[in-house]
Amino acid sequence: MPKSYTPEIRRVLREAGCKFVRHGRGDHDIWHSPLNDRHFLVDGNIKSRHWANETLKQAGLPKRF
């Protein structure tokens, strides 16, 4: 089974100053990025590096995976 990128994504987001806002539907969480003043979703079990990078992009961060 592929590893989950979610713990690493959450760590990177916290280091960048992003804040957890609330739980969304299913296993999604809603976060806020001060970098681009935008809310975005973080899946609870990200298995694709492409989706992990897309999440970082939505937060205004560069690719990492």
PDB file of N, CA, C and O in Angstrom:
ATOM      1  N   MET A   1       0.844  -1.180   0.000  1.00  0.00           N
ATOM      2  CA  MET A   1       0.000   0.000   0.000  1.00  0.00           C
ATOM      3  C   MET A   1       0.894   1.251   0.000  1.00  0.00           C
ATOM      4  O   MET A   1       1.843   1.319   0.781  1.00  0.00           O
ATOM      5  N   PRO A   2       0.608   2.239  -0.861  1.00  0.00           N
ATOM      6  CA  PRO A   2       1.414   3.456  -0.901  1.00  0.00           C
ATOM      7  C   PRO A   2       1.309   4.246   0.402  1.00  0.00           C
ATOM      8  O   PRO A   2       0.306   4.186   1.112  1.00  0.00           O
ATOM      9  N   LYS A   3       2.371   4.982   0.688  1.00  0.00           N
ATOM     10  CA  LYS A   3       2.352   5.788   1.906  1.00  0.00           C
ATOM     11  C   LYS A   3       1.415   6.979   1.744  1.00  0.00           C
ATOM     12  O   LYS A   3       1.082   7.380   0.629  1.00  0.00           O
ATOM     13  N   SER A   4       1.000   7.528   2.866  1.00  0.00           N
ATOM     14  CA  SER A   4       0.158   8.712   2.860  1.00  0.00           C
ATOM     15  C   SER A   4       1.041   9.955   2.995  1.00  0.00           C
ATOM     16  O   SER A   4       1.910  10.013   3.864  1.00  0.00           O
ATOM     17  N   TYR A   5       0.819  10.924   2.148  1.00  0.00           N
ATOM     18  CA  TYR A   5       1.560  12.180   2.195  1.00  0.00           C
ATOM     19  C   TYR A   5       0.955  13.162   3.203  1.00  0.00           C
ATOM     20  O   TYR A   5       1.555  14.200   3.480  1.00  0.00           O
ATOM     21  N   THR A   6      -0.205  12.856   3.746  1.00  0.00           N
ATOM     22  CA  THR A   6      -0.938  13.800   4.586  1.00  0.00           C
ATOM     23  C   THR A   6      -0.153  14.294   5.807  1.00  0.00           C
ATOM     24  O   THR A   6      -0.135  15.502   6.042  1.00  0.00           O
ATOM     25  N   PRO A   7       0.495  13.431   6.592  1.00  0.00           N
ATOM     26  CA  PRO A   7       1.236  13.957   7.751  1.00  0.00           C
ATOM     27  C   PRO A   7       2.331  14.954   7.356  1.00  0.00           C
ATOM     28  O   PRO A   7       2.521  15.970   8.025  1.00  0.00           O
ATOM     29  N   GLU A   8       3.040  14.660   6.279  1.00  0.00           N
ATOM     30  CA  GLU A   8       4.098  15.558   5.808  1.00  0.00           C
ATOM     31  C   GLU A   8       3.504  16.867   5.290  1.00  0.00           C
ATOM     32  O   GLU A   8       4.060  17.939   5.528  1.00  0.00           O
ATOM     33  N   ILE A   9       2.383  16.783   4.585  1.00  0.00           N
ATOM     34  CA  ILE A   9       1.703  17.989   4.073  1.00  0.00           C
ATOM     35  C   ILE A   9       1.294  18.886   5.243  1.00  0.00           C
ATOM     36  O   ILE A   9       1.537  20.093   5.218  1.00  0.00           O
ATOM     37  N   ARG A  10       0.682  18.301   6.255  1.00  0.00           N
ATOM     38  CA  ARG A  10       0.237  19.097   7.410  1.00  0.00           C
ATOM     39  C   ARG A  10       1.412  19.767   8.112  1.00  0.00           C
ATOM     40  O   ARG A  10       1.303  20.911   8.554  1.00  0.00           O
ATOM     41  N   ARG A  11       2.536  19.058   8.217  1.00  0.00           N
ATOM     42  CA  ARG A  11       3.725  19.631   8.852  1.00  0.00           C
ATOM     43  C   ARG A  11       4.237  20.823   8.043  1.00  0.00           C
ATOM     44  O   ARG A  11       4.551  21.874   8.604  1.00  0.00           O
ATOM     45  N   VAL A  12       4.318  20.652   6.727  1.00  0.00           N
ATOM     46  CA  VAL A  12       4.792  21.726   5.849  1.00  0.00           C
ATOM     47  C   VAL A  12       3.856  22.930   5.923  1.00  0.00           C
ATOM     48  O   VAL A  12       4.312  24.072   5.962  1.00  0.00           O
ATOM     49  N   LEU A  13       2.560  22.678   5.943  1.00  0.00           N
ATOM     50  CA  LEU A  13       1.594  23.772   6.018  1.00  0.00           C
ATOM     51  C   LEU A  13       1.733  24.552   7.325  1.00  0.00           C
ATOM     52  O   LEU A  13       1.712  25.783   7.319  1.00  0.00           O
ATOM     53  N   ARG A  14       1.874  23.838   8.446  1.00  0.00           N
ATOM     54  CA  ARG A  14       2.038  24.524   9.739  1.00  0.00           C
ATOM     55  C   ARG A  14       3.320  25.358   9.756  1.00  0.00           C
ATOM     56  O   ARG A  14       3.322  26.482  10.258  1.00  0.00           O
ATOM     57  N   GLU A  15       4.405  24.816   9.213  1.00  0.00           N
ATOM     58  CA  GLU A  15       5.664  25.560   9.156  1.00  0.00           C
ATOM     59  C   GLU A  15       5.549  26.821   8.306  1.00  0.00           C
ATOM     60  O   GLU A  15       6.241  27.806   8.561  1.00  0.00           O
ATOM     61  N   ALA A  16       4.689  26.797   7.310  1.00  0.00           N
ATOM     62  CA  ALA A  16       4.493  27.949   6.425  1.00  0.00           C
ATOM     63  C   ALA A  16       3.510  28.963   7.007  1.00  0.00           C
ATOM     64  O   ALA A  16       3.283  30.014   6.410  1.00  0.00           O
ATOM     65  N   GLY A  17       2.923  28.657   8.171  1.00  0.00           N
ATOM     66  CA  GLY A  17       1.997  29.588   8.804  1.00  0.00           C
ATOM     67  C   GLY A  17       0.540  29.330   8.500  1.00  0.00           C
ATOM     68  O   GLY A  17      -0.321  30.099   8.927  1.00  0.00           O
ATOM     69  N   CYS A  18       0.240  28.272   7.776  1.00  0.00           N
ATOM     70  CA  CYS A  18      -1.153  27.930   7.475  1.00  0.00           C
ATOM     71  C   CYS A  18      -1.829  27.406   8.740  1.00  0.00           C
ATOM     72  O   CYS A  18      -1.188  26.790   9.591  1.00  0.00           O
ATOM     73  N   LYS A  19      -3.125  27.658   8.849  1.00  0.00           N
ATOM     74  CA  LYS A  19      -3.879  27.282  10.043  1.00  0.00           C
ATOM     75  C   LYS A  19      -5.046  26.365   9.693  1.00  0.00           C
ATOM     76  O   LYS A  19      -5.733  26.552   8.688  1.00  0.00           O
ATOM     77  N   PHE A  20      -5.249  25.369  10.554  1.00  0.00           N
ATOM     78  CA  PHE A  20      -6.428  24.505  10.453  1.00  0.00           C
ATOM     79  C   PHE A  20      -7.645  25.342  10.809  1.00  0.00           C
ATOM     80  O   PHE A  20      -7.638  26.044  11.820  1.00  0.00           O
ATOM     81  N   VAL A  21      -8.693  25.277   9.990  1.00  0.00           N
ATOM     82  CA  VAL A  21      -9.911  26.052  10.234  1.00  0.00           C
ATOM     83  C   VAL A  21     -10.985  25.161  10.849  1.00  0.00           C
ATOM     84  O   VAL A  21     -11.505  25.448  11.927  1.00  0.00           O
ATOM     85  N   ARG A  22     -11.310  24.068  10.144  1.00  0.00           N
ATOM     86  CA  ARG A  22     -12.350  23.168  10.648  1.00  0.00           C
ATOM     87  C   ARG A  22     -12.336  21.873   9.851  1.00  0.00           C
ATOM     88  O   ARG A  22     -11.689  21.777   8.808  1.00  0.00           O
ATOM     89  N   HIS A  23     -13.062  20.876  10.357  1.00  0.00           N
ATOM     90  CA  HIS A  23     -13.236  19.633   9.625  1.00  0.00           C
ATOM     91  C   HIS A  23     -14.294  19.846   8.553  1.00  0.00           C
ATOM     92  O   HIS A  23     -15.284  20.545   8.772  1.00  0.00           O
ATOM     93  N   GLY A  24     -14.082  19.248   7.415  1.00  0.00           N
ATOM     94  CA  GLY A  24     -15.046  19.330   6.331  1.00  0.00           C
ATOM     95  C   GLY A  24     -15.821  18.031   6.236  1.00  0.00           C
ATOM     96  O   GLY A  24     -15.926  17.295   7.217  1.00  0.00           O
ATOM     97  N   ARG A  25     -16.360  17.745   5.078  1.00  0.00           N
ATOM     98  CA  ARG A  25     -17.097  16.498   4.875  1.00  0.00           C
ATOM     99  C   ARG A  25     -16.141  15.329   4.719  1.00  0.00           C
ATOM    100  O   ARG A  25     -15.050  15.479   4.167  1.00  0.00           O
ATOM    101  N   GLY A  26     -16.542  14.189   5.196  1.00  0.00           N
ATOM    102  CA  GLY A  26     -15.710  12.997   5.074  1.00  0.00           C
ATOM    103  C   GLY A  26     -14.418  13.157   5.841  1.00  0.00           C
ATOM    104  O   GLY A  26     -14.419  13.551   7.007  1.00  0.00           O
ATOM    105  N   ASP A  27     -13.310  12.849   5.178  1.00  0.00           N
ATOM    106  CA  ASP A  27     -12.013  12.954   5.857  1.00  0.00           C
ATOM    107  C   ASP A  27     -11.224  14.176   5.383  1.00  0.00           C
ATOM    108  O   ASP A  27      -9.993  14.172   5.417  1.00  0.00           O
ATOM    109  N   HIS A  28     -11.921  15.209   4.947  1.00  0.00           N
ATOM    110  CA  HIS A  28     -11.271  16.433   4.493  1.00  0.00           C
ATOM    111  C   HIS A  28     -11.254  17.475   5.610  1.00  0.00           C
ATOM    112  O   HIS A  28     -12.179  17.555   6.418  1.00  0.00           O
ATOM    113  N   ASP A  29     -10.196  18.261   5.638  1.00  0.00           N
ATOM    114  CA  ASP A  29     -10.085  19.382   6.562  1.00  0.00           C
ATOM    115  C   ASP A  29      -9.947  20.658   5.749  1.00  0.00           C
ATOM    116  O   ASP A  29      -9.431  20.646   4.631  1.00  0.00           O
ATOM    117  N   ILE A  30     -10.411  21.754   6.322  1.00  0.00           N
ATOM    118  CA  ILE A  30     -10.308  23.044   5.667  1.00  0.00           C
ATOM    119  C   ILE A  30      -9.230  23.846   6.386  1.00  0.00           C
ATOM    120  O   ILE A  30      -9.258  24.001   7.607  1.00  0.00           O
ATOM    121  N   TRP A  31      -8.281  24.351   5.605  1.00  0.00           N
ATOM    122  CA  TRP A  31      -7.166  25.121   6.116  1.00  0.00           C
ATOM    123  C   TRP A  31      -7.187  26.514   5.491  1.00  0.00           C
ATOM    124  O   TRP A  31      -7.828  26.730   4.463  1.00  0.00           O
ATOM    125  N   HIS A  32      -6.486  27.452   6.115  1.00  0.00           N
ATOM    126  CA  HIS A  32      -6.359  28.804   5.581  1.00  0.00           C
ATOM    127  C   HIS A  32      -4.878  29.137   5.415  1.00  0.00           C
ATOM    128  O   HIS A  32      -4.066  28.872   6.302  1.00  0.00           O
ATOM    129  N   SER A  33      -4.540  29.723   4.264  1.00  0.00           N
ATOM    130  CA  SER A  33      -3.171  30.125   3.978  1.00  0.00           C
ATOM    131  C   SER A  33      -3.046  31.642   4.064  1.00  0.00           C
ATOM    132  O   SER A  33      -3.752  32.362   3.358  1.00  0.00           O
ATOM    133  N   PRO A  34      -2.150  32.135   4.923  1.00  0.00           N
ATOM    134  CA  PRO A  34      -1.921  33.585   4.967  1.00  0.00           C
ATOM    135  C   PRO A  34      -1.100  34.073   3.769  1.00  0.00           C
ATOM    136  O   PRO A  34      -1.038  35.275   3.508  1.00  0.00           O
ATOM    137  N   LEU A  35      -0.474  33.149   3.044  1.00  0.00           N
ATOM    138  CA  LEU A  35       0.351  33.519   1.903  1.00  0.00           C
ATOM    139  C   LEU A  35      -0.478  34.086   0.755  1.00  0.00           C
ATOM    140  O   LEU A  35      -0.062  35.027   0.079  1.00  0.00           O
ATOM    141  N   ASN A  36      -1.664  33.497   0.541  1.00  0.00           N
ATOM    142  CA  ASN A  36      -2.534  33.980  -0.530  1.00  0.00           C
ATOM    143  C   ASN A  36      -3.945  34.287  -0.019  1.00  0.00           C
ATOM    144  O   ASN A  36      -4.861  34.519  -0.809  1.00  0.00           O
ATOM    145  N   ASP A  37      -4.110  34.287   1.304  1.00  0.00           N
ATOM    146  CA  ASP A  37      -5.395  34.594   1.958  1.00  0.00           C
ATOM    147  C   ASP A  37      -6.530  33.764   1.361  1.00  0.00           C
ATOM    148  O   ASP A  37      -7.561  34.298   0.953  1.00  0.00           O
ATOM    149  N   ARG A  38      -6.319  32.447   1.319  1.00  0.00           N
ATOM    150  CA  ARG A  38      -7.260  31.541   0.672  1.00  0.00           C
ATOM    151  C   ARG A  38      -7.519  30.317   1.541  1.00  0.00           C
ATOM    152  O   ARG A  38      -6.618  29.843   2.232  1.00  0.00           O
ATOM    153  N   HIS A  39      -8.749  29.804   1.509  1.00  0.00           N
ATOM    154  CA  HIS A  39      -9.090  28.548   2.155  1.00  0.00           C
ATOM    155  C   HIS A  39      -8.918  27.423   1.136  1.00  0.00           C
ATOM    156  O   HIS A  39      -9.155  27.618  -0.056  1.00  0.00           O
ATOM    157  N   PHE A  40      -8.505  26.249   1.606  1.00  0.00           N
ATOM    158  CA  PHE A  40      -8.312  25.101   0.720  1.00  0.00           C
ATOM    159  C   PHE A  40      -8.529  23.820   1.501  1.00  0.00           C
ATOM    160  O   PHE A  40      -8.469  23.810   2.730  1.00  0.00           O
ATOM    161  N   LEU A  41      -8.783  22.732   0.769  1.00  0.00           N
ATOM    162  CA  LEU A  41      -9.037  21.426   1.381  1.00  0.00           C
ATOM    163  C   LEU A  41      -7.754  20.616   1.495  1.00  0.00           C
ATOM    164  O   LEU A  41      -6.879  20.685   0.632  1.00  0.00           O
ATOM    165  N   VAL A  42      -7.660  19.850   2.574  1.00  0.00           N
ATOM    166  CA  VAL A  42      -6.584  18.885   2.738  1.00  0.00           C
ATOM    167  C   VAL A  42      -7.239  17.535   2.990  1.00  0.00           C
ATOM    168  O   VAL A  42      -7.933  17.345   3.989  1.00  0.00           O
ATOM    169  N   ASP A  43      -7.014  16.606   2.080  1.00  0.00           N
ATOM    170  CA  ASP A  43      -7.570  15.257   2.197  1.00  0.00           C
ATOM    171  C   ASP A  43      -6.914  14.543   3.377  1.00  0.00           C
ATOM    172  O   ASP A  43      -5.744  14.782   3.677  1.00  0.00           O
ATOM    173  N   GLY A  44      -7.649  13.686   4.031  1.00  0.00           N
ATOM    174  CA  GLY A  44      -7.138  12.956   5.187  1.00  0.00           C
ATOM    175  C   GLY A  44      -6.214  11.811   4.841  1.00  0.00           C
ATOM    176  O   GLY A  44      -5.554  11.270   5.728  1.00  0.00           O
ATOM    177  N   ASN A  45      -6.144  11.420   3.563  1.00  0.00           N
ATOM    178  CA  ASN A  45      -5.300  10.303   3.160  1.00  0.00           C
ATOM    179  C   ASN A  45      -4.811  10.518   1.720  1.00  0.00           C
ATOM    180  O   ASN A  45      -5.317   9.895   0.787  1.00  0.00           O
ATOM    181  N   ILE A  46      -3.835  11.394   1.555  1.00  0.00           N
ATOM    182  CA  ILE A  46      -3.304  11.725   0.231  1.00  0.00           C
ATOM    183  C   ILE A  46      -2.278  10.670  -0.160  1.00  0.00           C
ATOM    184  O   ILE A  46      -1.243  10.542   0.494  1.00  0.00           O
ATOM    185  N   LYS A  47      -2.557   9.910  -1.224  1.00  0.00           N
ATOM    186  CA  LYS A  47      -1.643   8.857  -1.662  1.00  0.00           C
ATOM    187  C   LYS A  47      -0.901   9.214  -2.946  1.00  0.00           C
ATOM    188  O   LYS A  47       0.039   8.517  -3.328  1.00  0.00           O
ATOM    189  N   SER A  48      -1.301  10.270  -3.605  1.00  0.00           N
ATOM    190  CA  SER A  48      -0.685  10.674  -4.870  1.00  0.00           C
ATOM    191  C   SER A  48       0.221  11.879  -4.644  1.00  0.00           C
ATOM    192  O   SER A  48      -0.185  12.860  -4.019  1.00  0.00           O
ATOM    193  N   ARG A  49       1.454  11.803  -5.156  1.00  0.00           N
ATOM    194  CA  ARG A  49       2.359  12.945  -5.024  1.00  0.00           C
ATOM    195  C   ARG A  49       1.841  14.135  -5.820  1.00  0.00           C
ATOM    196  O   ARG A  49       2.120  15.285  -5.482  1.00  0.00           O
ATOM    197  N   HIS A  50       1.085  13.856  -6.879  1.00  0.00           N
ATOM    198  CA  HIS A  50       0.511  14.930  -7.682  1.00  0.00           C
ATOM    199  C   HIS A  50      -0.532  15.702  -6.872  1.00  0.00           C
ATOM    200  O   HIS A  50      -0.582  16.931  -6.921  1.00  0.00           O
ATOM    201  N   TRP A  51      -1.355  14.977  -6.137  1.00  0.00           N
ATOM    202  CA  TRP A  51      -2.370  15.636  -5.313  1.00  0.00           C
ATOM    203  C   TRP A  51      -1.711  16.356  -4.138  1.00  0.00           C
ATOM    204  O   TRP A  51      -2.176  17.416  -3.720  1.00  0.00           O
ATOM    205  N   ALA A  52      -0.631  15.786  -3.606  1.00  0.00           N
ATOM    206  CA  ALA A  52       0.110  16.439  -2.523  1.00  0.00           C
ATOM    207  C   ALA A  52       0.674  17.776  -3.015  1.00  0.00           C
ATOM    208  O   ALA A  52       0.570  18.786  -2.319  1.00  0.00           O
ATOM    209  N   ASN A  53       1.262  17.784  -4.196  1.00  0.00           N
ATOM    210  CA  ASN A  53       1.794  19.023  -4.756  1.00  0.00           C
ATOM    211  C   ASN A  53       0.689  20.019  -5.087  1.00  0.00           C
ATOM    212  O   ASN A  53       0.883  21.225  -4.931  1.00  0.00           O
ATOM    213  N   GLU A  54      -0.452  19.544  -5.535  1.00  0.00           N
ATOM    214  CA  GLU A  54      -1.588  20.428  -5.823  1.00  0.00           C
ATOM    215  C   GLU A  54      -2.081  21.099  -4.544  1.00  0.00           C
ATOM    216  O   GLU A  54      -2.448  22.274  -4.559  1.00  0.00           O
ATOM    217  N   THR A  55      -2.089  20.366  -3.452  1.00  0.00           N
ATOM    218  CA  THR A  55      -2.496  20.933  -2.167  1.00  0.00           C
ATOM    219  C   THR A  55      -1.542  22.052  -1.762  1.00  0.00           C
ATOM    220  O   THR A  55      -1.976  23.110  -1.305  1.00  0.00           O
ATOM    221  N   LEU A  56      -0.246  21.817  -1.930  1.00  0.00           N
ATOM    222  CA  LEU A  56       0.734  22.858  -1.619  1.00  0.00           C
ATOM    223  C   LEU A  56       0.554  24.067  -2.534  1.00  0.00           C
ATOM    224  O   LEU A  56       0.691  25.208  -2.091  1.00  0.00           O
ATOM    225  N   LYS A  57       0.251  23.823  -3.792  1.00  0.00           N
ATOM    226  CA  LYS A  57       0.037  24.912  -4.755  1.00  0.00           C
ATOM    227  C   LYS A  57      -1.151  25.772  -4.327  1.00  0.00           C
ATOM    228  O   LYS A  57      -1.091  26.999  -4.413  1.00  0.00           O
ATOM    229  N   GLN A  58      -2.224  25.138  -3.867  1.00  0.00           N
ATOM    230  CA  GLN A  58      -3.396  25.875  -3.418  1.00  0.00           C
ATOM    231  C   GLN A  58      -3.091  26.734  -2.197  1.00  0.00           C
ATOM    232  O   GLN A  58      -3.734  27.758  -1.968  1.00  0.00           O
ATOM    233  N   ALA A  59      -2.095  26.302  -1.412  1.00  0.00           N
ATOM    234  CA  ALA A  59      -1.690  27.056  -0.231  1.00  0.00           C
ATOM    235  C   ALA A  59      -0.687  28.154  -0.577  1.00  0.00           C
ATOM    236  O   ALA A  59      -0.314  28.944   0.289  1.00  0.00           O
ATOM    237  N   GLY A  60      -0.246  28.210  -1.839  1.00  0.00           N
ATOM    238  CA  GLY A  60       0.718  29.209  -2.262  1.00  0.00           C
ATOM    239  C   GLY A  60       2.159  28.800  -2.017  1.00  0.00           C
ATOM    240  O   GLY A  60       3.047  29.649  -1.935  1.00  0.00           O
ATOM    241  N   LEU A  61       2.391  27.503  -1.900  1.00  0.00           N
ATOM    242  CA  LEU A  61       3.735  26.972  -1.652  1.00  0.00           C
ATOM    243  C   LEU A  61       4.258  26.265  -2.906  1.00  0.00           C
ATOM    244  O   LEU A  61       3.467  25.847  -3.752  1.00  0.00           O
ATOM    245  N   PRO A  62       5.581  26.130  -3.034  1.00  0.00           N
ATOM    246  CA  PRO A  62       6.138  25.425  -4.197  1.00  0.00           C
ATOM    247  C   PRO A  62       6.003  23.905  -4.069  1.00  0.00           C
ATOM    248  O   PRO A  62       5.747  23.380  -2.986  1.00  0.00           O
ATOM    249  N   LYS A  63       6.178  23.214  -5.194  1.00  0.00           N
ATOM    250  CA  LYS A  63       6.152  21.741  -5.201  1.00  0.00           C
ATOM    251  C   LYS A  63       7.212  21.203  -4.254  1.00  0.00           C
ATOM    252  O   LYS A  63       8.259  21.821  -4.059  1.00  0.00           O
ATOM    253  N   ARG A  64       6.933  20.049  -3.669  1.00  0.00           N
ATOM    254  CA  ARG A  64       7.883  19.436  -2.742  1.00  0.00           C
ATOM    255  C   ARG A  64       8.055  17.949  -2.991  1.00  0.00           C
ATOM    256  O   ARG A  64       9.069  17.372  -2.599  1.00  0.00           O
ATOM    257  N   PHE A  65       7.086  17.322  -3.634  1.00  0.00           N
ATOM    258  CA  PHE A  65       7.118  15.861  -3.801  1.00  0.00           C
ATOM    259  C   PHE A  65       7.258  15.480  -5.260  1.00  0.00           C
ATOM    260  O   PHE A  65       7.301  14.294  -5.587  1.00  0.00           O
TER     261      PHE A  65
END
